[in-house]
């Protein structure tokens, strides 16, 4: 039950409202419905009451500060009837119920133990999960050992007595046999104001499952006026190794943005050992202000070719320089989007390292032109000789490209740096000494690149 309710609240209540950089959320405390009780450590049933009487052959009536404590649950009330043969207990008046995860106060309670399961029915309940910081109310809660049903229920992650955030549902059903939860007529309220409604919401109790995730709401300034946005995401659990998140992001000043993000683990094949792929895309058809199509496209591929070789490819592109400022409202201090491809080979046995790197940049916001490496090649080789001698050879060649702000042409330059290092380790019981001799040579072609070079490390 603990895991199921945790997942349910993560789905419906975990997101907070983001309004102009301010996050509104409840502050938690350690308040409880009543002092926590220590459950019995054996199979015995410990009963305490001011008065007791036998009403029938195997029925007992307990009144006045009654408490029943077992290794499964704690039950207290003004009045409790116990039937020994059917292993049932019914309680009325100031009812308190506690198990290892949950605490409840109710008007009435009916409890029956069958084998290892405990069947319960409680009415007019306030409940609290201390570990999960979940609390709420329900008209009725029934549990038949497989299915748990909440009638006219509310949930909140706020402290007891605080209802800043609250989720209301006409009926919630948690079924262990089908591994599914179903909520009917769901409304999410913030300070008593409904902000989201769904006639039916289903989710997987354990593991991943397709379904709607929590919507997000926010406000922003656009063209010196206030606007709002609502994002409604739907999660597709395609397979254990892949999923897809589809969202509708409604911007009141711009229009509807369709957003999608796909993720996949790549299994090993004939030409590679495995990897991971991600792709994200946004599309806004004819911005209501600019009348232009706006879009974003990101992708990332990390591929392990074998034990020595790896391939990494990253692309990041948007339709225009103002996309993040006007559409996503992200950090506008970023000056460029970087895309690159890198192929590396690292052979530790042969002390050989090789890489080819190439990049491109798209200027965004108020970014200015910068140099890019297109491409850069690095070769490094260590040679271990006799007598503790070590020789390192390395060659780094970089072609720089720079787009002039006033022209459409690219200025390019090539810098090649070669280095050879000789070292010998001399050691005995008293000291260790490693003298070395380093020789490097650098060649540059293209004046545009000289002032931009920083030494390679």
SEKOL-383422 format. One record per residue (C-alpha): x, y, z; residue number from 1; residue in three letters. Coordinates in Angstrom, 2 decimals, padded with zeros to 5 digits, m for minus. Layout:
N
NODE      east     north        up   pos   code
NODE         X         Y         Z   NUM    ALA
...
This chain:
457
NODE      east     north        up   pos   code
NODE    000.00    000.00    000.00     1    UNK
NODE    002.84    002.35    000.80     2    UNK
NODE    004.38    002.05   m002.66     3    UNK
NODE    001.03    002.32   m004.41     4    UNK
NODE    000.04    005.54   m002.71     5    UNK
NODE    003.49    006.99   m003.24     6    UNK
NODE    003.24    006.40   m006.98     7    UNK
NODE   m000.30    007.78   m007.11     8    UNK
NODE    000.66    011.02   m005.43     9    UNK
NODE    003.80    011.42   m007.49    10    UNK
NODE    001.63    011.18   m010.60    11    UNK
NODE   m001.06    013.61   m009.50    12    UNK
NODE    000.42    015.90   m006.88    13    UNK
NODE    004.20    016.08   m007.15    14    UNK
NODE    004.36    019.00   m009.59    15    UNK
NODE    004.23    022.49   m008.14    16    UNK
NODE    003.03    025.72   m009.76    17    UNK
NODE    005.87    027.78   m011.21    18    UNK
NODE    004.92    031.44   m011.46    19    UNK
NODE    007.61    033.90   m012.52    20    UNK
NODE    010.33    031.95   m010.76    21    UNK
NODE    008.40    031.35   m007.53    22    UNK
NODE    007.63    027.75   m006.52    23    UNK
NODE    004.50    027.33   m004.44    24    UNK
NODE    004.49    024.21   m002.31    25    UNK
NODE    003.57    023.04    001.18    26    UNK
NODE    006.08    022.93    004.02    27    UNK
NODE    006.12    019.58    005.79    28    UNK
NODE    006.07    018.96    009.52    29    UNK
NODE    006.01    015.88    011.74    30    UNK
NODE    002.45    016.18    013.05    31    UNK
NODE    000.44    012.98    013.59    32    UNK
NODE   m003.27    012.19    013.94    33    UNK
NODE   m002.56    010.66    017.35    34    UNK
NODE    000.54    009.44    019.24    35    UNK
NODE    002.15    006.55    017.38    36    UNK
NODE    001.60    003.16    019.03    37    UNK
NODE    004.06    000.25    019.21    38    UNK
NODE    002.54   m002.87    017.68    39    UNK
NODE    002.74   m006.26    019.39    40    UNK
NODE    005.81   m008.37    018.70    41    UNK
NODE    004.03   m011.77    018.90    42    UNK
NODE    000.78   m013.39    017.74    43    UNK
NODE   m001.15   m012.51    020.89    44    UNK
NODE   m004.05   m010.02    020.97    45    UNK
NODE   m003.61   m007.48    023.76    46    UNK
NODE   m006.92   m005.93    024.90    47    UNK
NODE   m007.36   m003.06    027.39    48    UNK
NODE   m010.73   m001.59    028.46    49    UNK
NODE   m012.39    000.07    031.45    50    UNK
NODE   m015.31   m002.36    031.28    51    UNK
NODE   m015.98   m005.68    029.53    52    UNK
NODE   m018.88   m008.10    029.34    53    UNK
NODE   m019.85   m011.24    027.48    54    UNK
NODE   m022.98   m010.50    025.43    55    UNK
NODE   m023.26   m013.87    023.70    56    UNK
NODE   m021.45   m017.19    023.63    57    UNK
NODE   m018.23   m015.89    022.00    58    UNK
NODE   m018.93   m012.16    021.78    59    UNK
NODE   m017.34   m009.55    024.02    60    UNK
NODE   m018.35   m005.93    024.50    61    UNK
NODE   m015.57   m003.58    025.57    62    UNK
NODE   m016.29    000.02    026.58    63    UNK
NODE   m014.34    002.94    027.95    64    UNK
NODE   m010.83    003.71    026.61    65    UNK
NODE   m010.71    000.46    024.66    66    UNK
NODE   m007.59   m000.58    022.74    67    UNK
NODE   m006.75   m003.73    020.81    68    UNK
NODE   m003.11   m004.30    019.88    69    UNK
NODE   m001.78   m007.06    017.61    70    UNK
NODE    001.28   m007.56    015.44    71    UNK
NODE   m000.78   m006.39    012.41    72    UNK
NODE   m002.69   m003.36    013.68    73    UNK
NODE   m003.71   m001.16    016.62    74    UNK
NODE   m007.40   m000.29    017.17    75    UNK
NODE   m008.84    002.02    019.80    76    UNK
NODE   m012.37    003.36    020.35    77    UNK
NODE   m015.03    004.18    022.94    78    UNK
NODE   m016.80    000.90    022.19    79    UNK
NODE   m015.56   m002.31    020.55    80    UNK
NODE   m017.40   m005.58    019.91    81    UNK
NODE   m015.21   m008.67    019.43    82    UNK
NODE   m016.44   m011.98    018.05    83    UNK
NODE   m013.81   m014.63    018.68    84    UNK
NODE   m015.10   m017.36    016.34    85    UNK
NODE   m015.21   m015.13    013.24    86    UNK
NODE   m012.16   m013.08    014.24    87    UNK
NODE   m014.04   m009.82    013.76    88    UNK
NODE   m014.01   m006.51    015.59    89    UNK
NODE   m016.37   m003.57    015.20    90    UNK
NODE   m015.63   m000.19    016.76    91    UNK
NODE   m017.59    003.04    017.24    92    UNK
NODE   m016.79    006.41    018.77    93    UNK
NODE   m013.39    008.12    018.47    94    UNK
NODE   m012.01    005.23    016.43    95    UNK
NODE   m008.24    005.14    015.92    96    UNK
NODE   m006.58    002.65    013.60    97    UNK
NODE   m002.87    002.16    012.92    98    UNK
NODE   m000.79   m000.37    011.00    99    UNK
NODE    002.87   m000.23    010.00   100    UNK
NODE    002.32    002.46    007.34   101    UNK
NODE   m001.04    004.12    007.95   102    UNK
NODE   m002.86    006.00    010.72   103    UNK
NODE   m006.62    006.73    010.61   104    UNK
NODE   m009.33    008.22    012.79   105    UNK
NODE   m012.94    007.38    011.95   106    UNK
NODE   m016.48    007.22    013.27   107    UNK
NODE   m016.87    003.46    012.78   108    UNK
NODE   m014.60    000.56    011.86   109    UNK
NODE   m015.10   m003.10    011.04   110    UNK
NODE   m012.07   m005.42    010.98   111    UNK
NODE   m011.88   m009.11    010.17   112    UNK
NODE   m008.80   m011.30    010.04   113    UNK
NODE   m008.74   m014.15    007.51   114    UNK
NODE   m005.59   m016.23    007.34   115    UNK
NODE   m002.76   m013.70    006.86   116    UNK
NODE   m004.99   m010.92    005.48   117    UNK
NODE   m006.83   m008.19    007.37   118    UNK
NODE   m010.14   m006.99    005.91   119    UNK
NODE   m011.29   m003.53    006.94   120    UNK
NODE   m014.19   m001.15    006.44   121    UNK
NODE   m014.04    002.34    007.92   122    UNK
NODE   m016.43    005.28    007.55   123    UNK
NODE   m015.95    009.05    007.88   124    UNK
NODE   m012.17    008.79    007.95   125    UNK
NODE   m009.18    011.06    008.24   126    UNK
NODE   m005.99    009.23    007.24   127    UNK
NODE   m002.28    009.96    007.42   128    UNK
NODE    000.86    008.25    006.10   129    UNK
NODE    003.63    009.64    008.34   130    UNK
NODE    006.55    008.38    006.24   131    UNK
NODE    005.11    009.62    002.94   132    UNK
NODE    003.69    012.86    004.37   133    UNK
NODE    000.31    012.03    002.82   134    UNK
NODE   m002.98    012.87    004.48   135    UNK
NODE   m006.61    013.18    003.48   136    UNK
NODE   m010.22    012.31    004.15   137    UNK
NODE   m012.69    009.75    002.83   138    UNK
NODE   m016.34    008.98    003.33   139    UNK
NODE   m015.60    005.27    003.30   140    UNK
NODE   m012.58    002.99    002.83   141    UNK
NODE   m012.92   m000.74    002.21   142    UNK
NODE   m010.20   m003.34    001.78   143    UNK
NODE   m010.98   m006.97    000.85   144    UNK
NODE   m007.36   m008.08    000.74   145    UNK
NODE   m007.05   m007.58   m003.04   146    UNK
NODE   m008.90   m004.37   m003.81   147    UNK
NODE   m008.95   m001.17   m001.79   148    UNK
NODE   m011.67    001.41   m002.50   149    UNK
NODE   m011.78    005.05   m001.35   150    UNK
NODE   m015.20    006.72   m001.64   151    UNK
NODE   m015.43    010.55   m001.83   152    UNK
NODE   m011.76    010.92   m000.99   153    UNK
NODE   m009.24    013.76   m000.82   154    UNK
NODE   m005.43    013.54   m000.81   155    UNK
NODE   m002.81    016.13    000.07   156    UNK
NODE    000.95    016.30    000.55   157    UNK
NODE    000.56    019.29    002.85   158    UNK
NODE    000.80    018.98    006.66   159    UNK
NODE   m002.22    017.98    008.69   160    UNK
NODE   m004.73    020.81    008.75   161    UNK
NODE   m003.23    022.47    005.66   162    UNK
NODE   m005.11    022.10    002.38   163    UNK
NODE   m003.14    024.42    000.08   164    UNK
NODE   m002.81    021.50   m002.34   165    UNK
NODE   m005.55    018.91   m002.50   166    UNK
NODE   m006.70    016.22   m004.90   167    UNK
NODE   m010.34    015.13   m004.80   168    UNK
NODE   m011.82    012.02   m006.38   169    UNK
NODE   m015.33    010.59   m006.32   170    UNK
NODE   m013.90    007.07   m006.17   171    UNK
NODE   m010.41    005.55   m006.11   172    UNK
NODE   m009.82    001.83   m006.62   173    UNK
NODE   m006.46    000.13   m006.07   174    UNK
NODE   m006.36   m003.46   m007.31   175    UNK
NODE   m003.31   m005.58   m006.56   176    UNK
NODE   m004.33   m008.46   m008.82   177    UNK
NODE   m004.56   m006.25   m011.92   178    UNK
NODE   m001.73   m003.95   m010.74   179    UNK
NODE   m003.89   m000.97   m011.61   180    UNK
NODE   m005.30    002.09   m009.92   181    UNK
NODE   m008.40    003.90   m011.16   182    UNK
NODE   m009.64    007.32   m010.04   183    UNK
NODE   m013.02    008.67   m011.12   184    UNK
NODE   m013.97    012.37   m011.36   185    UNK
NODE   m010.56    013.69   m010.32   186    UNK
NODE   m010.10    017.36   m009.44   187    UNK
NODE   m006.87    019.03   m008.32   188    UNK
NODE   m007.39    022.14   m006.16   189    UNK
NODE   m004.96    024.87   m005.15   190    UNK
NODE   m006.14    027.08   m002.27   191    UNK
NODE   m009.62    025.70   m002.90   192    UNK
NODE   m009.62    026.66   m006.60   193    UNK
NODE   m009.97    023.79   m009.12   194    UNK
NODE   m007.08    023.89   m011.59   195    UNK
NODE   m007.33    020.47   m013.25   196    UNK
NODE   m010.09    017.94   m013.91   197    UNK
NODE   m010.13    014.46   m015.40   198    UNK
NODE   m013.23    012.23   m015.58   199    UNK
NODE   m011.05    009.11   m015.38   200    UNK
NODE   m007.43    008.52   m014.48   201    UNK
NODE   m005.67    005.14   m014.49   202    UNK
NODE   m002.13    004.22   m013.52   203    UNK
NODE    000.06    001.22   m012.78   204    UNK
NODE    000.50    000.49   m009.08   205    UNK
NODE    003.99   m000.98   m009.38   206    UNK
NODE    006.44   m000.46   m012.25   207    UNK
NODE    005.96    001.82   m015.25   208    UNK
NODE    002.74    002.34   m017.15   209    UNK
NODE    001.24    004.59   m019.81   210    UNK
NODE   m001.02    007.42   m018.72   211    UNK
NODE   m001.38    011.14   m018.01   212    UNK
NODE    001.20    012.75   m015.75   213    UNK
NODE    000.61    015.76   m013.54   214    UNK
NODE   m000.12    018.96   m015.49   215    UNK
NODE    001.94    022.09   m014.85   216    UNK
NODE    000.70    025.65   m014.73   217    UNK
NODE    002.69    028.87   m014.95   218    UNK
NODE    002.64    032.55   m015.79   219    UNK
NODE    005.07    034.70   m017.77   220    UNK
NODE    005.43    038.15   m019.30   221    UNK
NODE    005.20    038.53   m023.06   222    UNK
NODE    005.26    041.83   m024.94   223    UNK
NODE    004.88    043.72   m021.64   224    UNK
NODE    001.70    041.87   m020.72   225    UNK
NODE    000.92    038.92   m018.46   226    UNK
NODE    000.25    035.51   m019.97   227    UNK
NODE   m000.13    031.95   m018.75   228    UNK
NODE    000.77    028.45   m019.91   229    UNK
NODE   m000.65    025.00   m019.22   230    UNK
NODE    001.29    021.82   m020.06   231    UNK
NODE   m000.52    018.45   m020.11   232    UNK
NODE    001.85    015.45   m020.55   233    UNK
NODE    001.01    011.87   m021.48   234    UNK
NODE    003.55    009.09   m020.92   235    UNK
NODE    003.80    006.09   m023.28   236    UNK
NODE    005.51    003.04   m021.79   237    UNK
NODE    006.34    001.47   m025.16   238    UNK
NODE    008.66   m001.31   m023.97   239    UNK
NODE    011.13   m001.99   m021.13   240    UNK
NODE    013.90   m000.39   m023.20   241    UNK
NODE    012.03    002.60   m024.66   242    UNK
NODE    009.41    005.23   m023.81   243    UNK
NODE    007.89    008.42   m025.18   244    UNK
NODE    006.55    011.57   m023.50   245    UNK
NODE    004.03    013.62   m025.46   246    UNK
NODE    002.93    017.01   m024.11   247    UNK
NODE    000.58    019.76   m025.18   248    UNK
NODE    001.93    023.11   m024.02   249    UNK
NODE   m000.69    025.85   m024.37   250    UNK
NODE    000.75    029.40   m024.35   251    UNK
NODE   m002.00    032.00   m024.07   252    UNK
NODE   m000.01    034.60   m026.06   253    UNK
NODE    001.57    032.33   m028.68   254    UNK
NODE   m000.55    029.24   m029.34   255    UNK
NODE   m000.25    025.47   m028.88   256    UNK
NODE    003.18    023.83   m028.77   257    UNK
NODE    003.34    020.10   m029.41   258    UNK
NODE    006.28    018.55   m027.51   259    UNK
NODE    007.69    015.04   m027.67   260    UNK
NODE    010.64    013.22   m026.12   261    UNK
NODE    011.71    009.71   m027.09   262    UNK
NODE    014.26    007.57   m025.19   263    UNK
NODE    015.68    004.17   m026.08   264    UNK
NODE    018.36    001.84   m024.81   265    UNK
NODE    020.26    000.31   m027.74   266    UNK
NODE    021.00   m003.37   m027.45   267    UNK
NODE    024.29   m004.78   m028.65   268    UNK
NODE    024.53   m005.71   m032.32   269    UNK
NODE    026.97   m007.00   m034.86   270    UNK
NODE    028.82   m003.67   m035.11   271    UNK
NODE    028.41   m002.25   m031.59   272    UNK
NODE    028.11   m003.29   m027.95   273    UNK
NODE    025.19   m001.07   m026.94   274    UNK
NODE    024.22    002.48   m026.16   275    UNK
NODE    021.47    005.03   m025.60   276    UNK
NODE    019.49    007.34   m027.90   277    UNK
NODE    017.33    010.34   m027.06   278    UNK
NODE    015.39    012.73   m029.30   279    UNK
NODE    013.28    015.73   m028.36   280    UNK
NODE    011.18    017.95   m030.59   281    UNK
NODE    008.87    020.95   m030.17   282    UNK
NODE    006.64    022.49   m032.85   283    UNK
NODE    004.47    025.61   m032.80   284    UNK
NODE    002.46    026.19   m035.96   285    UNK
NODE    002.28    029.90   m036.85   286    UNK
NODE    003.07    031.84   m033.71   287    UNK
NODE    000.08    034.10   m032.88   288    UNK
NODE    002.44    037.10   m032.60   289    UNK
NODE    005.11    036.52   m035.29   290    UNK
NODE    003.03    034.28   m037.63   291    UNK
NODE    006.15    032.13   m038.00   292    UNK
NODE    006.57    028.42   m037.36   293    UNK
NODE    008.71    027.87   m034.25   294    UNK
NODE    010.49    024.61   m033.44   295    UNK
NODE    013.19    022.88   m031.41   296    UNK
NODE    015.07    019.69   m032.22   297    UNK
NODE    017.57    017.96   m029.90   298    UNK
NODE    019.10    014.51   m030.15   299    UNK
NODE    021.79    012.54   m028.36   300    UNK
NODE    023.46    009.26   m029.29   301    UNK
NODE    025.96    007.50   m027.02   302    UNK
NODE    027.22    004.31   m028.66   303    UNK
NODE    029.85    001.89   m027.41   304    UNK
NODE    031.30    000.28   m030.51   305    UNK
NODE    033.56   m002.10   m028.59   306    UNK
NODE    035.73   m002.15   m025.48   307    UNK
NODE    038.00    000.52   m026.96   308    UNK
NODE    035.91    002.68   m029.28   309    UNK
NODE    033.01    005.04   m028.48   310    UNK
NODE    030.88    007.34   m030.61   311    UNK
NODE    029.00    010.37   m029.25   312    UNK
NODE    026.77    012.57   m031.40   313    UNK
NODE    024.78    015.52   m030.04   314    UNK
NODE    022.60    017.93   m032.02   315    UNK
NODE    020.78    020.99   m030.67   316    UNK
NODE    018.84    023.33   m032.95   317    UNK
NODE    016.00    025.84   m032.71   318    UNK
NODE    014.09    027.79   m035.34   319    UNK
NODE    015.34    031.23   m034.27   320    UNK
NODE    017.51    033.06   m031.78   321    UNK
NODE    014.57    034.13   m029.57   322    UNK
NODE    013.00    030.68   m029.13   323    UNK
NODE    014.06    030.13   m025.51   324    UNK
NODE    013.14    033.66   m024.51   325    UNK
NODE    009.68    033.69   m026.10   326    UNK
NODE    008.55    030.05   m026.12   327    UNK
NODE    010.20    027.97   m023.38   328    UNK
NODE    011.08    030.89   m021.06   329    UNK
NODE    014.37    029.23   m020.13   330    UNK
NODE    017.68    030.80   m019.14   331    UNK
NODE    018.44    033.55   m021.67   332    UNK
NODE    022.08    033.93   m020.60   333    UNK
NODE    023.09    030.97   m022.80   334    UNK
NODE    024.69    032.37   m025.94   335    UNK
NODE    024.84    029.31   m028.22   336    UNK
NODE    023.64    025.77   m028.81   337    UNK
NODE    026.43    023.26   m029.31   338    UNK
NODE    026.27    020.27   m031.62   339    UNK
NODE    029.17    017.86   m031.97   340    UNK
NODE    030.37    014.43   m032.99   341    UNK
NODE    033.22    012.64   m031.23   342    UNK
NODE    034.83    009.31   m032.09   343    UNK
NODE    037.40    008.04   m029.61   344    UNK
NODE    039.64    004.97   m029.43   345    UNK
NODE    041.51    004.06   m026.25   346    UNK
NODE    043.75    000.98   m026.27   347    UNK
NODE    045.35    000.65   m022.84   348    UNK
NODE    047.36   m002.41   m023.80   349    UNK
NODE    049.06   m000.59   m026.67   350    UNK
NODE    049.11    002.77   m024.82   351    UNK
NODE    047.40    004.36   m027.81   352    UNK
NODE    044.68    007.01   m027.78   353    UNK
NODE    042.98    008.48   m030.85   354    UNK
NODE    040.03    010.85   m031.22   355    UNK
NODE    038.27    012.88   m033.91   356    UNK
NODE    036.07    015.75   m032.76   357    UNK
NODE    033.95    018.16   m034.79   358    UNK
NODE    031.47    020.77   m033.61   359    UNK
NODE    029.12    023.46   m034.79   360    UNK
NODE    027.29    026.20   m032.92   361    UNK
NODE    024.01    028.03   m033.36   362    UNK
NODE    023.91    031.48   m031.82   363    UNK
NODE    020.87    032.23   m029.65   364    UNK
NODE    019.66    035.08   m027.49   365    UNK
NODE    022.34    037.78   m027.72   366    UNK
NODE    025.29    035.50   m028.41   367    UNK
NODE    028.23    036.62   m030.54   368    UNK
NODE    030.27    034.68   m033.07   369    UNK
NODE    032.90    032.31   m031.73   370    UNK
NODE    035.40    029.81   m033.07   371    UNK
NODE    034.45    026.20   m033.61   372    UNK
NODE    036.64    023.14   m034.01   373    UNK
NODE    035.77    021.45   m037.28   374    UNK
NODE    037.49    019.07   m036.97   375    UNK
NODE    040.09    018.33   m034.29   376    UNK
NODE    042.28    015.22   m034.43   377    UNK
NODE    044.35    013.92   m031.50   378    UNK
NODE    046.79    011.00   m031.53   379    UNK
NODE    048.75    010.02   m028.43   380    UNK
NODE    051.14    007.09   m028.02   381    UNK
NODE    053.19    005.97   m025.00   382    UNK
NODE    056.25    003.80   m025.55   383    UNK
NODE    057.76    002.00   m022.58   384    UNK
NODE    061.43    001.14   m023.04   385    UNK
NODE    063.93   m000.72   m020.91   386    UNK
NODE    065.42    000.76   m017.76   387    UNK
NODE    062.32    002.71   m016.76   388    UNK
NODE    062.43    004.86   m019.90   389    UNK
NODE    059.15    006.26   m021.26   390    UNK
NODE    058.48    008.11   m024.50   391    UNK
NODE    055.23    009.92   m025.22   392    UNK
NODE    054.36    011.10   m028.73   393    UNK
NODE    051.29    013.26   m029.36   394    UNK
NODE    049.90    015.17   m032.31   395    UNK
NODE    046.96    017.56   m032.05   396    UNK
NODE    045.66    019.20   m035.21   397    UNK
NODE    042.71    021.57   m035.08   398    UNK
NODE    040.91    023.34   m037.86   399    UNK
NODE    039.15    026.43   m036.53   400    UNK
NODE    036.22    028.12   m038.25   401    UNK
NODE    034.84    031.55   m037.41   402    UNK
NODE    031.90    033.27   m039.02   403    UNK
NODE    032.42    036.99   m039.45   404    UNK
NODE    029.51    038.98   m038.05   405    UNK
NODE    029.48    041.34   m041.04   406    UNK
NODE    029.79    038.74   m043.81   407    UNK
NODE    028.49    035.33   m044.75   408    UNK
NODE    031.97    033.87   m045.22   409    UNK
NODE    033.90    031.73   m042.78   410    UNK
NODE    037.43    032.55   m041.68   411    UNK
NODE    039.43    029.40   m041.06   412    UNK
NODE    042.78    028.45   m039.61   413    UNK
NODE    044.70    025.28   m038.81   414    UNK
NODE    046.92    024.74   m035.82   415    UNK
NODE    049.05    021.63   m035.45   416    UNK
NODE    050.85    020.90   m032.22   417    UNK
NODE    053.35    018.05   m031.93   418    UNK
NODE    055.08    017.02   m028.75   419    UNK
NODE    057.59    014.40   m027.71   420    UNK
NODE    058.44    013.70   m024.11   421    UNK
NODE    061.31    011.56   m022.82   422    UNK
NODE    061.27    010.43   m019.19   423    UNK
NODE    063.21    007.94   m017.10   424    UNK
NODE    062.41    006.81   m013.58   425    UNK
NODE    065.39    006.26   m011.28   426    UNK
NODE    064.62    004.84   m007.87   427    UNK
NODE    066.18    002.99   m004.95   428    UNK
NODE    065.30    002.44   m001.31   429    UNK
NODE    065.95    006.08   m000.46   430    UNK
NODE    064.40    008.09   m003.30   431    UNK
NODE    062.59    008.10   m006.63   432    UNK
NODE    063.62    010.52   m009.37   433    UNK
NODE    062.02    011.01   m012.81   434    UNK
NODE    063.95    013.42   m015.05   435    UNK
NODE    062.24    014.27   m018.33   436    UNK
NODE    062.92    016.13   m021.55   437    UNK
NODE    060.09    017.69   m023.50   438    UNK
NODE    060.16    018.94   m027.07   439    UNK
NODE    057.15    020.55   m028.75   440    UNK
NODE    056.54    022.22   m032.07   441    UNK
NODE    053.60    024.25   m033.23   442    UNK
NODE    052.48    025.24   m036.69   443    UNK
NODE    049.72    027.67   m037.48   444    UNK
NODE    048.08    028.54   m040.78   445    UNK
NODE    045.53    031.36   m040.96   446    UNK
NODE    045.84    034.63   m039.03   447    UNK
NODE    042.23    034.57   m037.91   448    UNK
NODE    042.98    031.72   m035.52   449    UNK
NODE    046.14    032.81   m033.78   450    UNK
NODE    044.63    035.10   m031.19   451    UNK
NODE    041.99    032.55   m030.28   452    UNK
NODE    044.23    029.63   m029.43   453    UNK
NODE    044.68    028.49   m025.87   454    UNK
NODE    047.32    025.82   m025.03   455    UNK
NODE    046.19    022.23   m025.12   456    UNK
NODE    046.44    020.24   m021.88   457    UNK
